[in-house]
């Protein structure tokens, strides 16, 4: 428990009382669009492949879409950000 000495607040109490702001960088999940739409076209095992990465909230306010390698489809496909 924090210590309050008279009218002064200690440094540990001050740190506990201050609210932490949300960071600018978010961790997002990218999912293969080919695996989701066409599961019968997969060359290797069933399922959907996902990557996790981070993005800057200010520079990229919209959903991210990147071409990346999908080991399930065995080729490069578009990966879209999911919630």
DOBARO-798592 format. One record per atom (N, C-alpha, C): x, y, z. Coordinates in steps of 0.02 Angstrom, whole numbers, plus 32768, in hexadecimal, padded with zeros to 4 digits. Layout:
BEGIN
XYZ/...
% end
This chain:
BEGIN
802A7FC58000/800080008000/802C803E8000/801A80727FDB/804280AE7FD7/804280D58019/807880F88024/808081208060/807381698051/804A81898079/803F81D08072/805681F080B4/8089821B80AE/80A6823A80E8/808E828280EC/806182908119/804582D38120/802282E780E0/8035832080C4/801883388085/804183238048/807A83048053/80A482F1801A/809682A98004/809D829C7FC5/809382597FA9/80D6823D7F93/80E481FF7FA5/812481E17F91/812481D17F47/815F81C37F2B/816581B57EE4/813E81767ED0/813F81427EFB/811B81047EEA/80D081107EE8/80B7813A7F15/806F814A7F14/805D81717ED5/8088819F7EC2/807B81C77E87/8078819C7E48/80A5816B7E43/80A6813D7E0A/806681137E08/804D80FF7E41/801180D67E44/7FD280FF7E32/7FD281407E43/7F9881697E38/7F9381837DF0/7FCB81897DCD/7FCB81A37D89/7FB0816E7D59/7F8381817D2E/7F6781537CFD/7F9881487CC5/7F9C810A7CAD/7FC880F97C77/7FA381047C34/7FC0812A7C07/7F9F81367BC7/7FAA80FA7B99/7F7D80F27B69/7F8680BC7B38/7FC180CF7B0C/7FE9809D7AFC/802280A97AD1/800D80B77A8A/803A80D37A63/802C80E27A1E/802E80A279F5/805C80747A07/8063803679E1/8033800079FA/80117FDF79CC/7FE27FAA79DB/7FFC7F6879C1/7FEE7F3179E3/7FFC7EEF79C9/7FBF7ED879A3/7FCA7EC77963/7F937EB27938/7FA07E6C791D/7F6B7E4A7908/7F707E0778EB/7F5E7E0C78A1/7F887DF07877/7F7C7DEE782F/7F697DA7781C/7F337DA077F5/7F1A7D5E77E1/7F1B7D587795/7F2E7D1C777D/7F317D0F7735/7EEB7D117717/7EE37D3776E1/7EA17D3D76C1/7E917D007697/7EC47CE0767A/7EB97CA57650/7EA27C69767A/7EC17C5F76B3/7EAF7C2676DF/7E667C2C76F6/7E517C697704/7E0D7C74771D/7DD97C6A76E7/7DE67C8476AB/7DB57C817675/7DB37C3E7651/7DEE7C207647/7DF17BE2761F/7E167BAB7645/7DF67B8C7677/7E197B59769E/7E2A7B1B7675/7E067B0F763E/7E147AD47615/7E547ADC75EB/7E6D7B1A75E3/7EAA7B2575BB/7EEA7B1C75E3/7EE67B117623/7F217B0B764D/7F4A7ACE763A/7F8B7AD97633/7FB87AA27620/7FCF7A7B765D/7FD17A9B7696/7FE87A7A76D4/7FB37A827709/7FA27A4F772C/7F747A4D7765/7F3D7A817768/7F077A72778C/7ED07AA07794/7EE07AD877C5/7EB97B0D77C3/7EC17B4477F2/7ED27B8577D0/7ED57BBA77F7/7EE47BFD77DF/7F257C1377FF/7F537C2F77D7/7F937C4577F2/7F8F7C8E7805/7FAE7C9F783E/7FAD7CE47858/7FF27CFB786C/80007D3B7862/803B7D5D787A/80257D8F78AF/80517D9E78DF/80447DD6790D/807C7E087904/80697E477903/80997E7D78F9/807F7EBB791E/80A47EF1791A/808D7F2F793A/80867F657904/805A7F957912/80527FCD78E5/804C800D790D/805E804478EE/80588086790D/801180A07901/7FEF80AE7937/7FA980C37934/7FA18106790E/7FD181337915/7FCC817478F4/7FDA817078A9/800C814A7896/801F8146784F/7FF181197827/7FD580E67847/7FAA80B57824/7F6880AD7849/7F3A80DD7843/7EFB80D87867/7ECD80A37849/7ED480947808/7EAA806177E7/7EC6801B77F4/7EA07FEA77DF/7EB77FA577E7/7EF27F9777B7/7F217F7077D1/7F5E7F6177AC/7F527F27777C/7F707F2B7741/7F6F7EF47710/7FB47EEF76F1/7FD67EB576FB/801A7EAC76E3/80217E6B76BD/804A7E6A7688/80597E2A7668/808F7E06768F/80817DC876A5/80B17DA176CC/80AD7D5976B6/80DE7D3176CB/80DF7CEB76B8/80B17CC276E5/80887C9876C6/805B7C6C76EC/80747C2476E3/808A7C047718/80A27BBE7712/80697B8D7704/802C7B9E7714/7FF37B727706/7FE37B7276BB/7FE67BAD769C/7FD97BB37654/80187BA6762B/80517BA8764B/80927B9D762D/80A47BD375F9/808F7C117606/809E7C4975D9/80907C8B75FD/80A17CC275DD/80937D0475F9/804A7D1675EC/80287D2D7620/7FE27D42761B/7FD97D827643/7F9F7DA2763D/7F907DDD7664/7F787DC876AA/7F917DEB76DC/7F7C7DE07721/7F5A7E1F7739/7F1D7E187754/7EF77E51776D/7EF47E5077B9/7EF17E8C77D5/7EEC7E93781E/7EA67E7D7834/7EA57E55786A/7E657E417887/7E627E5B78CE/7E257E5E78E9/7E1C7E75792F/7E1E7E39795D/
% end
